[in-house]
Amino acid sequence: MRRQLRLGVNIDHVATIRNARGGRHPDPVRAARLAAQSGADGITAHLREDRRHISDDDIERLIREIDLPLNFEMAATEEMLTIALRHKPHAACLVPEKREERTTEGGLDVAGGRDHLASFVRRLREAGIRVSMFVEPDAAQLDASLELGADIVELHTGTYCEAEGAARERHLRRLVEAAAHAERIGLECHAGHGLTFDTVGPVAAIATLSELNIGHFLIGEAIFGGLDSTVRRMRALMDKARAEAGGERSA
Ligand code: PXP
């Protein structure tokens, strides 16, 4: 069943737990298969330069064994480009990456990095891979993404999720405005980072968003409730928020 608001399940942190012992368990590909059965519309995985969670073999197996579209998160490096061009995932999401960070901190500076990023966007698109730019909810970053030929912008929801009270409302308004701007200039708009059962509703209610990518919370919560019921509950909260906002539940 195709829904208007897709859920991309990020399985990176299944690999984090596996790598803590260096063996094969728990297997992120098994988690991807289960997420697919539980209502995920896509799988997201970030192959980091230091391979701290997802491995090259995981990417190969995700491509070979999972029917859902793969959103391959990658830094704009020649090494990652070669891997993307070899596997031709459904989409590649360009993200900033720093070795010392614990997770992706902030969005990609597309406006400031045009010269470096242009050839990555072009070569990915020439290979038939949809290109997404992970950016802060900032019109200048969206305009620059369009200028470079990206198909999609994914809005960073981390600051919204971390904020509280009036500050959270303010950050939500930035997301709403950026999603409206993406629609005006003709970019598909996704969002993600830090989303939880508590924070997903207002984001899912933004009618022009077509995909949310969620990982860390789902994998952490699965310890208590199981992956199947956690993914189903997230899916249900997204559908409820979208329905209450007047959008379509499914198509
Ligand atoms: N979207 C992008 C581009 C990301 O880099 C990440 C984290 O890897 C996510 C979404 C998911 O964030 P979280 O794991 O906090 O849900």
Residues whose N, C-alpha, C, O or C-beta is under 5 A from the ligand:
A	BS01	PXP	N10 H46 V95 T104 F134 G192 H193 G194 L195 N213 I214 G215 H216 F217
